[in-house]
Amino acid sequence: MNLNQYNQKTIRIIDKNDEIFDGICEYYSVEYGEIKYGVNEESLEI
């Protein structure tokens, strides 16, 4: 999945408990994840 396609877009996530999360999405690269969180993977933040 190309997570970068969601950068700066308004998204809605519905989890398995039917909780709804809306917001503008921020994409973080593999390098950012490694430096900031010590995890070698892409991520998204709402």
All heavy atoms as TSV, in Angstrom:
chain	resi	resn	atom	element	x	y	z
A	1	MET	N	N	0.846	-1.174	0.000
A	1	MET	CA	C	0.000	0.000	0.000
A	1	MET	C	C	0.891	1.238	0.000
A	1	MET	O	O	1.871	1.303	0.739
A	1	MET	CB	C	-0.890	-0.014	1.240
A	1	MET	CG	C	-1.712	1.228	1.373
A	1	MET	SD	S	-2.723	1.290	2.846
A	1	MET	CE	C	-4.150	0.417	2.267
A	2	ASN	N	N	0.562	2.202	-0.803
A	2	ASN	CA	C	1.301	3.460	-0.875
A	2	ASN	C	C	0.692	4.456	0.113
A	2	ASN	O	O	-0.288	5.127	-0.198
A	2	ASN	CB	C	1.250	4.003	-2.302
A	2	ASN	CG	C	1.992	5.302	-2.448
A	2	ASN	OD1	O	2.720	5.726	-1.565
A	2	ASN	ND2	N	1.791	5.956	-3.574
A	3	LEU	N	N	1.266	4.556	1.300
A	3	LEU	CA	C	0.721	5.436	2.335
A	3	LEU	C	C	0.853	6.910	1.973
A	3	LEU	O	O	0.056	7.733	2.427
A	3	LEU	CB	C	1.415	5.167	3.668
A	3	LEU	CG	C	1.219	3.787	4.267
A	3	LEU	CD1	C	1.950	3.693	5.602
A	3	LEU	CD2	C	-0.242	3.460	4.444
A	4	ASN	N	N	1.829	7.236	1.151
A	4	ASN	CA	C	2.049	8.630	0.775
A	4	ASN	C	C	0.841	9.238	0.053
A	4	ASN	O	O	0.652	10.444	0.068
A	4	ASN	CB	C	3.308	8.748	-0.080
A	4	ASN	CG	C	3.774	10.177	-0.218
A	4	ASN	OD1	O	3.529	11.008	0.630
A	4	ASN	ND2	N	4.452	10.446	-1.304
A	5	GLN	N	N	-0.001	8.417	-0.533
A	5	GLN	CA	C	-1.168	8.935	-1.250
A	5	GLN	C	C	-2.177	9.604	-0.319
A	5	GLN	O	O	-3.040	10.355	-0.765
A	5	GLN	CB	C	-1.858	7.812	-2.027
A	5	GLN	CG	C	-2.535	6.780	-1.144
A	5	GLN	CD	C	-3.156	5.666	-1.942
A	5	GLN	OE1	O	-3.565	5.868	-3.083
A	5	GLN	NE2	N	-3.239	4.497	-1.352
A	6	TYR	N	N	-2.067	9.376	0.987
A	6	TYR	CA	C	-2.988	9.966	1.957
A	6	TYR	C	C	-2.449	11.244	2.590
A	6	TYR	O	O	-3.144	11.881	3.369
A	6	TYR	CB	C	-3.312	8.953	3.058
A	6	TYR	CG	C	-3.943	7.702	2.510
A	6	TYR	CD1	C	-3.227	6.517	2.448
A	6	TYR	CD2	C	-5.244	7.723	2.031
A	6	TYR	CE1	C	-3.814	5.370	1.928
A	6	TYR	CE2	C	-5.827	6.582	1.506
A	6	TYR	CZ	C	-5.105	5.414	1.458
A	6	TYR	OH	O	-5.673	4.285	0.930
A	7	ASN	N	N	-1.232	11.640	2.256
A	7	ASN	CA	C	-0.623	12.826	2.842
A	7	ASN	C	C	-1.448	14.075	2.549
A	7	ASN	O	O	-1.819	14.332	1.403
A	7	ASN	CB	C	0.803	13.012	2.321
A	7	ASN	CG	C	1.581	14.035	3.107
A	7	ASN	OD1	O	1.442	14.135	4.317
A	7	ASN	ND2	N	2.403	14.803	2.422
A	8	GLN	N	N	-1.743	14.845	3.600
A	8	GLN	CA	C	-2.481	16.106	3.513
A	8	GLN	C	C	-3.907	15.939	2.966
A	8	GLN	O	O	-4.465	16.864	2.380
A	8	GLN	CB	C	-1.709	17.130	2.684
A	8	GLN	CG	C	-0.367	17.487	3.268
A	8	GLN	CD	C	-0.471	18.094	4.664
A	8	GLN	OE1	O	-1.300	18.943	4.907
A	8	GLN	NE2	N	0.359	17.626	5.578
A	9	LYS	N	N	-4.497	14.762	3.160
A	9	LYS	CA	C	-5.880	14.521	2.749
A	9	LYS	C	C	-6.734	14.316	3.993
A	9	LYS	O	O	-6.275	13.815	5.003
A	9	LYS	CB	C	-5.975	13.283	1.870
A	9	LYS	CG	C	-5.125	13.392	0.637
A	9	LYS	CD	C	-5.863	12.992	-0.563
A	9	LYS	CE	C	-4.980	13.285	-1.755
A	9	LYS	NZ	N	-5.073	12.410	-2.798
A	10	THR	N	N	-7.987	14.710	3.912
A	10	THR	CA	C	-8.924	14.448	5.001
A	10	THR	C	C	-9.389	13.006	4.871
A	10	THR	O	O	-9.840	12.595	3.797
A	10	THR	CB	C	-10.124	15.404	4.928
A	10	THR	OG1	O	-9.642	16.741	4.992
A	10	THR	CG2	C	-11.084	15.159	6.072
A	11	ILE	N	N	-9.244	12.244	5.953
A	11	ILE	CA	C	-9.618	10.832	5.917
A	11	ILE	C	C	-10.526	10.488	7.090
A	11	ILE	O	O	-10.628	11.236	8.058
A	11	ILE	CB	C	-8.376	9.909	5.941
A	11	ILE	CG1	C	-7.591	10.082	7.232
A	11	ILE	CG2	C	-7.493	10.146	4.743
A	11	ILE	CD1	C	-6.578	8.985	7.457
A	12	ARG	N	N	-11.187	9.355	6.980
A	12	ARG	CA	C	-12.012	8.812	8.051
A	12	ARG	C	C	-11.617	7.353	8.240
A	12	ARG	O	O	-11.565	6.579	7.287
A	12	ARG	CB	C	-13.486	8.895	7.700
A	12	ARG	CG	C	-14.364	8.146	8.707
A	12	ARG	CD	C	-15.828	8.341	8.458
A	12	ARG	NE	N	-16.128	9.673	8.960
A	12	ARG	CZ	C	-17.251	10.304	8.711
A	12	ARG	NH1	N	-18.176	9.750	7.952
A	12	ARG	NH2	N	-17.472	11.499	9.216
A	13	ILE	N	N	-11.351	6.990	9.483
A	13	ILE	CA	C	-11.033	5.608	9.827
A	13	ILE	C	C	-12.100	5.113	10.782
A	13	ILE	O	O	-12.441	5.793	11.750
A	13	ILE	CB	C	-9.644	5.504	10.496
A	13	ILE	CG1	C	-8.562	5.919	9.506
A	13	ILE	CG2	C	-9.404	4.100	11.026
A	13	ILE	CD1	C	-7.182	5.997	10.092
A	14	ILE	N	N	-12.634	3.937	10.504
A	14	ILE	CA	C	-13.598	3.295	11.388
A	14	ILE	C	C	-12.960	2.002	11.860
A	14	ILE	O	O	-12.654	1.129	11.055
A	14	ILE	CB	C	-14.930	3.018	10.671
A	14	ILE	CG1	C	-15.499	4.322	10.101
A	14	ILE	CG2	C	-15.912	2.338	11.625
A	14	ILE	CD1	C	-16.700	4.145	9.206
A	15	ASP	N	N	-12.744	1.886	13.176
A	15	ASP	CA	C	-12.084	0.691	13.693
A	15	ASP	C	C	-13.085	-0.437	13.932
A	15	ASP	O	O	-14.282	-0.287	13.696
A	15	ASP	CB	C	-11.247	0.998	14.935
A	15	ASP	CG	C	-12.052	1.302	16.178
A	15	ASP	OD1	O	-13.288	1.146	16.171
A	15	ASP	OD2	O	-11.435	1.697	17.187
A	16	LYS	N	N	-12.583	-1.574	14.385
A	16	LYS	CA	C	-13.443	-2.753	14.544
A	16	LYS	C	C	-14.486	-2.584	15.630
A	16	LYS	O	O	-15.439	-3.356	15.695
A	16	LYS	CB	C	-12.603	-3.997	14.798
A	16	LYS	CG	C	-11.808	-3.969	16.077
A	16	LYS	CD	C	-10.985	-5.223	16.211
A	16	LYS	CE	C	-10.188	-5.197	17.503
A	16	LYS	NZ	N	-9.403	-6.413	17.639
A	17	ASN	N	N	-14.351	-1.556	16.479
A	17	ASN	CA	C	-15.357	-1.261	17.500
A	17	ASN	C	C	-16.305	-0.149	17.056
A	17	ASN	O	O	-17.024	0.430	17.863
A	17	ASN	CB	C	-14.678	-0.865	18.813
A	17	ASN	CG	C	-13.868	-1.990	19.394
A	17	ASN	OD1	O	-14.277	-3.145	19.355
A	17	ASN	ND2	N	-12.692	-1.674	19.897
A	18	ASP	N	N	-16.281	0.156	15.765
A	18	ASP	CA	C	-17.099	1.200	15.149
A	18	ASP	C	C	-16.809	2.600	15.670
A	18	ASP	O	O	-17.650	3.486	15.571
A	18	ASP	CB	C	-18.595	0.879	15.263
A	18	ASP	CG	C	-18.989	-0.319	14.428
A	18	ASP	OD1	O	-18.380	-0.515	13.354
A	18	ASP	OD2	O	-19.890	-1.066	14.841
A	19	GLU	N	N	-15.615	2.811	16.218
A	19	GLU	CA	C	-15.206	4.164	16.585
A	19	GLU	C	C	-14.723	4.868	15.328
A	19	GLU	O	O	-14.042	4.272	14.489
A	19	GLU	CB	C	-14.098	4.127	17.630
A	19	GLU	CG	C	-14.563	3.653	18.991
A	19	GLU	CD	C	-13.469	3.781	20.028
A	19	GLU	OE1	O	-13.141	4.930	20.393
A	19	GLU	OE2	O	-12.940	2.737	20.433
A	20	ILE	N	N	-15.071	6.130	15.189
A	20	ILE	CA	C	-14.756	6.906	13.991
A	20	ILE	C	C	-13.707	7.959	14.321
A	20	ILE	O	O	-13.827	8.682	15.311
A	20	ILE	CB	C	-16.022	7.572	13.423
A	20	ILE	CG1	C	-17.040	6.497	13.044
A	20	ILE	CG2	C	-15.674	8.459	12.230
A	20	ILE	CD1	C	-18.388	7.044	12.657
A	21	PHE	N	N	-12.691	8.041	13.473
A	21	PHE	CA	C	-11.633	9.023	13.605
A	21	PHE	C	C	-11.543	9.793	12.293
A	21	PHE	O	O	-11.344	9.202	11.238
A	21	PHE	CB	C	-10.293	8.339	13.895
A	21	PHE	CG	C	-10.309	7.500	15.143
A	21	PHE	CD1	C	-10.623	6.151	15.079
A	21	PHE	CD2	C	-10.024	8.062	16.370
A	21	PHE	CE1	C	-10.642	5.372	16.218
A	21	PHE	CE2	C	-10.042	7.288	17.518
A	21	PHE	CZ	C	-10.352	5.947	17.441
A	22	ASP	N	N	-11.723	11.107	12.346
A	22	ASP	CA	C	-11.632	11.984	11.181
A	22	ASP	C	C	-10.488	12.961	11.365
A	22	ASP	O	O	-10.223	13.397	12.484
A	22	ASP	CB	C	-12.906	12.817	11.021
A	22	ASP	CG	C	-14.109	12.003	10.635
A	22	ASP	OD1	O	-13.975	11.124	9.774
A	22	ASP	OD2	O	-15.190	12.252	11.189
A	23	GLY	N	N	-9.832	13.310	10.281
A	23	GLY	CA	C	-8.810	14.337	10.370
A	23	GLY	C	C	-7.957	14.416	9.128
A	23	GLY	O	O	-8.108	13.629	8.196
A	24	ILE	N	N	-7.064	15.375	9.145
A	24	ILE	CA	C	-6.109	15.533	8.051
A	24	ILE	C	C	-4.927	14.625	8.341
A	24	ILE	O	O	-4.392	14.603	9.438
A	24	ILE	CB	C	-5.656	16.990	7.912
A	24	ILE	CG1	C	-6.865	17.861	7.571
A	24	ILE	CG2	C	-4.561	17.125	6.857
A	24	ILE	CD1	C	-6.585	19.333	7.542
A	25	CYS	N	N	-4.557	13.870	7.348
A	25	CYS	CA	C	-3.532	12.842	7.500
A	25	CYS	C	C	-2.156	13.402	7.172
A	25	CYS	O	O	-1.991	14.163	6.230
A	25	CYS	CB	C	-3.876	11.697	6.560
A	25	CYS	SG	S	-2.926	10.238	6.847
A	26	GLU	N	N	-1.181	13.006	7.970
A	26	GLU	CA	C	0.213	13.386	7.756
A	26	GLU	C	C	1.022	12.112	7.521
A	26	GLU	O	O	0.973	11.173	8.317
A	26	GLU	CB	C	0.732	14.121	8.988
A	26	GLU	CG	C	2.137	14.611	8.882
A	26	GLU	CD	C	2.243	15.964	8.207
A	26	GLU	OE1	O	1.255	16.700	8.174
A	26	GLU	OE2	O	3.334	16.260	7.694
A	27	TYR	N	N	1.760	12.075	6.436
A	27	TYR	CA	C	2.587	10.925	6.088
A	27	TYR	C	C	3.987	11.100	6.651
A	27	TYR	O	O	4.569	12.180	6.590
A	27	TYR	CB	C	2.682	10.796	4.564
A	27	TYR	CG	C	3.739	9.827	4.099
A	27	TYR	CD1	C	3.514	8.471	4.133
A	27	TYR	CD2	C	4.965	10.280	3.624
A	27	TYR	CE1	C	4.488	7.574	3.707
A	27	TYR	CE2	C	5.934	9.401	3.196
A	27	TYR	CZ	C	5.687	8.048	3.243
A	27	TYR	OH	O	6.648	7.168	2.835
A	28	TYR	N	N	4.541	10.014	7.221
A	28	TYR	CA	C	5.917	10.011	7.712
A	28	TYR	C	C	6.692	8.899	7.019
A	28	TYR	O	O	6.245	7.757	6.977
A	28	TYR	CB	C	5.966	9.820	9.224
A	28	TYR	CG	C	5.336	10.965	9.989
A	28	TYR	CD1	C	4.294	10.748	10.867
A	28	TYR	CD2	C	5.788	12.264	9.822
A	28	TYR	CE1	C	3.716	11.795	11.561
A	28	TYR	CE2	C	5.219	13.320	10.507
A	28	TYR	CZ	C	4.187	13.074	11.378
A	28	TYR	OH	O	3.619	14.115	12.051
A	29	SER	N	N	7.853	9.240	6.500
A	29	SER	CA	C	8.685	8.298	5.746
A	29	SER	C	C	9.336	7.269	6.665
A	29	SER	O	O	9.329	7.399	7.889
A	29	SER	CB	C	9.776	9.055	4.997
A	29	SER	OG	O	10.688	9.616	5.924
A	30	VAL	N	N	9.950	6.269	6.051
A	30	VAL	CA	C	10.687	5.237	6.785
A	30	VAL	C	C	11.801	5.888	7.612
A	30	VAL	O	O	12.004	5.546	8.779
A	30	VAL	CB	C	11.286	4.200	5.804
A	30	VAL	CG1	C	12.220	3.253	6.511
A	30	VAL	CG2	C	10.190	3.454	5.083
A	31	GLU	N	N	12.494	6.839	7.019
A	31	GLU	CA	C	13.592	7.507	7.711
A	31	GLU	C	C	13.106	8.247	8.952
A	31	GLU	O	O	13.731	8.209	10.005
A	31	GLU	CB	C	14.306	8.488	6.767
A	31	GLU	CG	C	15.034	7.832	5.627
A	31	GLU	CD	C	14.125	7.471	4.444
A	31	GLU	OE1	O	12.963	7.956	4.390
A	31	GLU	OE2	O	14.556	6.699	3.585
A	32	TYR	N	N	11.983	8.935	8.825
A	32	TYR	CA	C	11.409	9.653	9.967
A	32	TYR	C	C	11.027	8.677	11.078
A	32	TYR	O	O	11.317	8.914	12.245
A	32	TYR	CB	C	10.186	10.450	9.523
A	32	TYR	CG	C	9.569	11.259	10.635
A	32	TYR	CD1	C	10.033	12.530	10.928
A	32	TYR	CD2	C	8.514	10.762	11.395
A	32	TYR	CE1	C	9.476	13.286	11.943
A	32	TYR	CE2	C	7.951	11.501	12.411
A	32	TYR	CZ	C	8.433	12.764	12.683
A	32	TYR	OH	O	7.875	13.505	13.691
A	33	GLY	N	N	10.392	7.582	10.727
A	33	GLY	CA	C	10.009	6.571	11.716
A	33	GLY	C	C	11.205	5.997	12.441
A	33	GLY	O	O	11.160	5.758	13.652
A	34	GLU	N	N	12.287	5.798	11.715
A	34	GLU	CA	C	13.502	5.251	12.312
A	34	GLU	C	C	14.109	6.230	13.318
A	34	GLU	O	O	14.478	5.848	14.422
A	34	GLU	CB	C	14.522	4.933	11.211
A	34	GLU	CG	C	15.798	4.314	11.708
A	34	GLU	CD	C	15.630	2.882	12.156
A	34	GLU	OE1	O	14.892	2.140	11.511
A	34	GLU	OE2	O	16.247	2.522	13.175
A	35	ILE	N	N	14.173	7.494	12.936
A	35	ILE	CA	C	14.779	8.506	13.802
A	35	ILE	C	C	13.873	8.825	15.000
A	35	ILE	O	O	14.319	8.864	16.139
A	35	ILE	CB	C	15.086	9.790	13.008
A	35	ILE	CG1	C	16.189	9.513	11.991
A	35	ILE	CG2	C	15.468	10.942	13.926
A	35	ILE	CD1	C	16.352	10.597	10.947
A	36	LYS	N	N	12.596	9.048	14.732
A	36	LYS	CA	C	11.670	9.513	15.771
A	36	LYS	C	C	11.229	8.398	16.718
A	36	LYS	O	O	11.138	8.605	17.925
A	36	LYS	CB	C	10.455	10.147	15.093
A	36	LYS	CG	C	9.415	10.698	16.000
A	36	LYS	CD	C	9.798	12.035	16.551
A	36	LYS	CE	C	8.632	12.621	17.324
A	36	LYS	NZ	N	8.911	13.885	17.895
A	37	TYR	N	N	10.919	7.209	16.172
A	37	TYR	CA	C	10.316	6.145	16.975
A	37	TYR	C	C	11.159	4.877	17.078
A	37	TYR	O	O	10.786	3.943	17.784
A	37	TYR	CB	C	8.938	5.780	16.401
A	37	TYR	CG	C	7.995	6.958	16.348
A	37	TYR	CD1	C	7.644	7.539	15.133
A	37	TYR	CD2	C	7.467	7.504	17.506
A	37	TYR	CE1	C	6.790	8.622	15.076
A	37	TYR	CE2	C	6.617	8.590	17.468
A	37	TYR	CZ	C	6.276	9.150	16.245
A	37	TYR	OH	O	5.438	10.225	16.196
A	38	GLY	N	N	12.255	4.813	16.324
A	38	GLY	CA	C	13.088	3.624	16.348
A	38	GLY	C	C	12.464	2.444	15.622
A	38	GLY	O	O	12.830	1.300	15.844
A	39	VAL	N	N	11.519	2.743	14.725
A	39	VAL	CA	C	10.839	1.702	13.952
A	39	VAL	C	C	11.091	1.981	12.474
A	39	VAL	O	O	10.873	3.083	11.992
A	39	VAL	CB	C	9.319	1.722	14.231
A	39	VAL	CG1	C	8.608	0.671	13.414
A	39	VAL	CG2	C	9.049	1.520	15.714
A	40	ASN	N	N	11.500	0.967	11.740
A	40	ASN	CA	C	11.862	1.106	10.344
A	40	ASN	C	C	10.652	0.846	9.451
A	40	ASN	O	O	10.574	-0.164	8.765
A	40	ASN	CB	C	13.007	0.145	10.014
A	40	ASN	CG	C	13.573	0.390	8.641
A	40	ASN	OD1	O	13.300	1.406	8.027
A	40	ASN	ND2	N	14.348	-0.550	8.160
A	41	GLU	N	N	9.673	1.783	9.486
A	41	GLU	CA	C	8.498	1.646	8.629
A	41	GLU	C	C	7.817	2.993	8.437
A	41	GLU	O	O	8.009	3.914	9.212
A	41	GLU	CB	C	7.499	0.648	9.213
A	41	GLU	CG	C	6.971	1.008	10.567
A	41	GLU	CD	C	6.073	-0.071	11.156
A	41	GLU	OE1	O	6.253	-1.257	10.860
A	41	GLU	OE2	O	5.179	0.301	11.918
A	42	GLU	N	N	7.029	3.074	7.370
A	42	GLU	CA	C	6.246	4.270	7.102
A	42	GLU	C	C	5.113	4.366	8.128
A	42	GLU	O	O	4.719	3.363	8.711
A	42	GLU	CB	C	5.605	4.193	5.723
A	42	GLU	CG	C	6.547	4.102	4.573
A	42	GLU	CD	C	5.809	3.913	3.280
A	42	GLU	OE1	O	5.158	2.875	3.138
A	42	GLU	OE2	O	5.878	4.803	2.439
A	43	SER	N	N	4.556	5.575	8.261
A	43	SER	CA	C	3.422	5.718	9.163
A	43	SER	C	C	2.554	6.891	8.746
A	43	SER	O	O	2.963	7.733	7.939
A	43	SER	CB	C	3.898	5.888	10.604
A	43	SER	OG	O	4.681	7.056	10.721
A	44	LEU	N	N	1.365	6.925	9.308
A	44	LEU	CA	C	0.422	8.018	9.107
A	44	LEU	C	C	-0.012	8.528	10.467
A	44	LEU	O	O	-0.094	7.776	11.432
A	44	LEU	CB	C	-0.821	7.539	8.340
A	44	LEU	CG	C	-0.602	7.018	6.937
A	44	LEU	CD1	C	-1.892	6.409	6.405
A	44	LEU	CD2	C	-0.104	8.108	6.016
A	45	GLU	N	N	-0.321	9.819	10.530
A	45	GLU	CA	C	-0.851	10.414	11.757
A	45	GLU	C	C	-2.060	11.267	11.379
A	45	GLU	O	O	-2.046	11.970	10.379
A	45	GLU	CB	C	0.214	11.281	12.422
A	45	GLU	CG	C	-0.258	11.944	13.696
A	45	GLU	CD	C	0.836	12.765	14.361
A	45	GLU	OE1	O	1.778	13.190	13.669
A	45	GLU	OE2	O	0.732	12.958	15.564
A	46	ILE	N	N	-3.081	11.175	12.196
A	46	ILE	CA	C	-4.274	12.007	11.983
A	46	ILE	C	C	-4.237	13.140	12.985
A	46	ILE	O	O	-4.059	12.940	14.155
A	46	ILE	CB	C	-5.569	11.202	12.185
A	46	ILE	CG1	C	-5.638	10.074	11.184
A	46	ILE	CG2	C	-6.781	12.106	12.045
A	46	ILE	CD1	C	-6.819	9.171	11.372
